[in-house]
Amino acid sequence: MSRNPHVLIVDDDLEIRKLLGRYLTEQEFQVTLASDRRTMDNALSLHEINLVVLDVMLPDGSGLDICRDLRRQGSHIPVILLTALKEDIDRIIGLEIGADDYVGKPFNPRELLARIRAVLRRQVNQDIQLSYALEHRFGRFRLHPGIRHVVDNETGAPLDLTAAEFDLLLALVARPGRLMSRDQLLEITKRGAEDAFDRSIDVLMSRLRKKLGDNDEFQMIKTVRNGGYIFAARVENVGAER
């Protein structure tokens, strides 16, 4: 299982690839580098990529065409376009064909990092919003996001969760098998609390696991050292009952 979000950098400029690869690695991302479309396609087939930073001008194709092809193929991998072109029309075209953001060269790596984190955060929020139309079944539980209700099928009793515990569980169930960092989970569960801190997620997770009866035999929620948490149980999604 991957530890941190995996970013694919696609740019034919060696110096830019090395700069971004080194900088994002220092920020605890997994990074794969590609110089052209062929290498990019190979990386997408070999790795679970969470986001693509894609140069518009490549030696074997246009980044705009590549982004358009990804969306036509049904891929929802977030794409941030990089380009030396700054005209509004190019930016608009990029966004219209399915890019998630657009950064002009030259750029500050810190700005790109902020945009990467913002796009990944939006994707998490979108997944959670989509989950509200579904009922989620896992283990012996049923979770109803719309009415904020979790039922134990064995006893028929509702699970007594705090608001933060429910938000934490929903975030994990909405993205099974995918790493959720502590920062992402903190953003979801802090509910405006300015004094929320990173380790509070671990305390909250411990309480949630205890209420779910999560044990050492099979953990529904697995800890990824220095990475975050993954919901490892199989989740069945069905249309929410009315």
C-alpha positions in Angstrom: 0.0 0.0 0.0 1.3 3.5 -0.9 2.3 5.7 2.0 1.8 9.2 0.6 0.1 10.8 -2.4 1.9 9.8 -5.6 2.5 12.7 -8.0 3.6 12.1 -11.6 5.6 15.0 -13.0 5.6 15.1 -16.9 7.9 17.7 -18.4 10.6 17.5 -21.1 12.8 20.0 -19.2 15.3 18.0 -17.1 16.0 20.8 -14.7 12.3 21.3 -13.9 11.8 17.6 -13.4 14.8 17.4 -11.0 13.7 20.5 -9.1 10.1 19.4 -8.7 11.1 15.8 -8.0 13.4 16.8 -5.2 11.1 19.5 -3.7 8.0 17.3 -3.6 9.9 14.4 -2.2 11.1 16.7 0.6 7.4 17.5 1.2 6.8 13.7 1.7 5.1 13.0 -1.6 5.9 10.0 -3.7 7.2 11.2 -7.1 7.6 9.7 -10.5 9.2 11.6 -13.3 8.4 11.4 -17.0 9.8 13.4 -20.0 7.2 12.6 -22.6 3.8 11.0 -23.2 5.2 7.5 -23.7 6.9 7.5 -20.4 3.8 9.0 -18.8 1.6 6.3 -20.1 4.0 3.7 -18.8 4.0 5.3 -15.4 0.2 5.4 -15.3 0.0 1.7 -16.1 2.6 0.7 -13.4 1.6 3.0 -10.5 -1.4 4.3 -8.7 -1.0 7.9 -9.4 -2.9 10.5 -7.4 -2.2 13.6 -9.4 -0.4 14.5 -12.6 1.6 17.7 -13.1 1.6 18.0 -16.9 3.6 20.3 -19.2 1.5 21.6 -22.1 4.4 21.3 -24.6 5.9 17.8 -24.9 8.1 16.3 -27.7 5.5 13.7 -28.6 2.2 15.4 -28.0 0.3 18.3 -26.5 -0.5 18.3 -22.8 -4.0 19.6 -23.7 -4.6 16.6 -26.0 -3.3 14.2 -23.3 -5.6 15.7 -20.7 -8.5 15.5 -23.1 -7.7 11.9 -23.8 -7.5 11.0 -20.1 -11.0 12.5 -19.5 -12.4 10.7 -22.6 -11.1 7.4 -21.2 -12.9 8.0 -18.0 -9.9 8.9 -15.9 -10.6 11.1 -12.9 -6.9 11.6 -11.9 -6.4 15.3 -11.1 -4.3 17.2 -13.6 -2.4 20.4 -13.1 -1.2 21.9 -16.4 2.2 23.6 -16.7 2.9 26.0 -19.5 5.0 28.9 -20.6 2.0 30.3 -22.4 0.0 32.7 -20.2 -2.8 33.8 -22.5 -6.2 33.6 -20.9 -7.6 31.5 -23.9 -5.0 28.8 -23.3 -5.9 28.7 -19.6 -9.6 28.5 -20.3 -9.2 25.7 -22.9 -7.1 23.7 -20.4 -9.8 24.0 -17.7 -12.6 23.3 -20.2 -11.1 20.0 -21.3 -10.9 18.7 -17.7 -7.7 20.1 -16.1 -8.1 20.8 -12.4 -5.7 23.7 -12.3 -3.3 25.7 -14.4 0.2 27.1 -13.5 2.2 29.4 -15.8 6.0 29.2 -16.1 8.1 30.4 -14.5 6.5 29.3 -11.2 7.4 29.2 -7.6 7.6 25.5 -6.3 5.8 26.6 -3.2 2.8 27.9 -5.2 2.7 24.6 -7.1 2.8 22.7 -3.9 -0.1 24.7 -2.5 -2.1 24.1 -5.7 -1.4 20.3 -5.5 -2.6 20.2 -2.0 -5.7 22.2 -2.8 -6.6 20.0 -5.7 -6.1 16.8 -3.6 -8.2 18.3 -0.9 -11.0 19.2 -3.3 -11.0 15.6 -4.6 -11.5 14.2 -1.1 -14.3 16.6 -0.5 -16.0 15.6 -3.8 -15.7 11.9 -3.0 -17.4 12.6 0.3 -20.1 14.7 -1.2 -20.8 11.9 -3.8 -21.1 9.4 -1.0 -24.1 11.2 0.4 -26.3 9.7 -2.3 -25.3 6.1 -1.2 -25.7 3.7 1.6 -22.3 2.1 2.6 -22.1 -1.4 3.9 -19.0 -2.8 5.4 -18.3 -5.6 7.9 -21.4 -5.8 10.0 -22.3 -2.1 9.6 -24.5 0.1 7.4 -23.7 3.8 7.1 -26.3 6.3 6.0 -24.5 9.6 5.2 -27.7 11.6 4.6 -29.1 11.0 8.1 -25.6 10.6 9.7 -26.5 7.2 11.0 -24.5 4.0 11.5 -26.3 0.7 12.3 -24.8 -2.5 13.7 -26.6 -5.3 11.6 -25.9 -7.9 14.3 -27.7 -6.0 17.1 -29.8 -3.6 15.0 -28.6 -0.8 17.3 -27.2 2.5 16.1 -23.6 3.2 16.7 -23.1 6.0 19.2 -20.6 8.3 17.4 -19.7 11.9 18.0 -19.9 14.3 15.0 -16.1 14.2 14.5 -16.1 10.4 14.7 -18.8 10.1 12.1 -17.0 12.6 9.8 -13.8 10.6 10.2 -15.5 7.3 9.4 -17.4 8.7 6.4 -14.1 10.1 4.9 -12.5 6.7 5.2 -15.5 4.7 3.9 -16.0 7.1 0.9 -12.4 6.3 -0.2 -11.8 2.6 0.6 -8.3 1.3 -0.1 -6.9 4.9 -0.5 -4.5 6.5 1.8 -5.8 9.5 3.8 -3.2 11.6 5.4 -3.5 13.0 8.9 -3.7 16.5 7.5 -6.6 15.6 5.2 -8.5 13.9 8.1 -7.7 16.8 10.4 -9.2 19.3 7.9 -12.3 17.2 7.6 -12.9 16.6 11.3 -11.7 19.8 13.0 -15.0 21.6 12.3 -13.4 25.0 12.6 -11.5 24.3 15.8 -8.4 26.5 15.7 -6.6 24.4 18.4 -6.9 21.1 16.5 -3.6 19.3 16.2 -2.2 16.5 14.2 -2.1 13.8 17.0 -5.8 14.5 17.8 -6.6 12.4 14.7 -4.8 9.4 16.4 -6.9 9.9 19.5 -10.1 10.2 17.5 -9.1 7.1 15.4 -8.5 5.1 18.6 -12.0 5.9 19.8 -13.6 5.1 16.5 -11.8 1.7 16.2 -12.9 0.8 19.7 -16.6 1.5 18.8 -16.3 -0.5 15.6 -14.7 -3.4 17.4 -11.7 -3.1 15.2 -9.1 -5.6 16.4 -5.8 -7.2 15.6 -7.4 -10.2 13.7 -8.5 -8.0 10.9 -8.3 -4.2 11.1 -10.8 -2.3 9.0 -8.7 0.8 9.4 -5.0 0.2 8.9 -2.3 2.6 10.0 0.4 3.5 7.4 3.5 4.6 9.3 4.3 8.3 8.6 1.5 8.3 6.1 -2.0 8.2 7.6 -4.8 5.7 7.4 -6.4 3.4 4.9 -9.9 1.8 5.1 -9.1 -1.8 4.3 -12.5 -3.4 4.6 -14.6 -4.1 1.5 -17.3 -1.5 1.1 -20.5 -2.1 -0.8 -22.3 1.0 -2.1 -26.0 0.9 -2.8 -28.6 3.5 -3.4 -29.6 5.1 -0.2 -33.0 4.0 1.1 -35.6 6.7 1.4 
